[in-house]
Amino acid sequence: MDISDASLEQIERQHIIDILKSTGWHKGKAAEILKIDRSTLYRMLKKYNITLKE
């Protein structure tokens, strides 16, 4: 993704997916890396329609 063409939401969504992939989709570890609460991560997953199949 070319960052100059991407919206902040697109960048945030992709970053979350990248972190999840790097942790083997372990949400607790991903939330820790992102420095957010797990419940916040769950809200973001729902907001950006991110599923385990990404």
N, C-alpha and C positions, 0 to 999 in steps of 0.2 A: 504494500500500500504506500503510495506517495503521500508523505505527510502534508505536503502543501495542498493537496486535493481533499484531504480527510477532515471531517468535522471532529470536534472534541469527543463527541459521543462515539464515533467510529473508532477513534484512537483508544478511548477508555475500554470499549468492548474488546478490541483486539488484544489489549494489554492483559485484561482479565483472562482471556482464552489462553494466551501464551503462558501466563503464570500457572493456570490450571494444568496445562499440558506438561509443564516442567515438574509438577508435583504428582504426576500420574492421576490427575483429577481428584486429589485429596483436598477437599474444601477447607478443612481446618488449617492445613499447612499453607494453602494459598492465601487465606485470610491473614495469617500471621505475616507472610511475606509482604502482602499489600498494606499491612498495618491498619486493618479494619476488623471490626467484630464479625464473627461468622454470620450473624443475622443480617448485617449490612451486605455481606457478600451474597447471601440468598436473595435479598431484595434486588441487587444488581443483576443477578442471573435471570430473575424474572423480568426485570425491566428491559434487558437486552435480549431476552429470549435465547439464552445460552443453555444448550443441553449437553449431555455427556457425549453426544455423537459429533460434536463440532470438529 
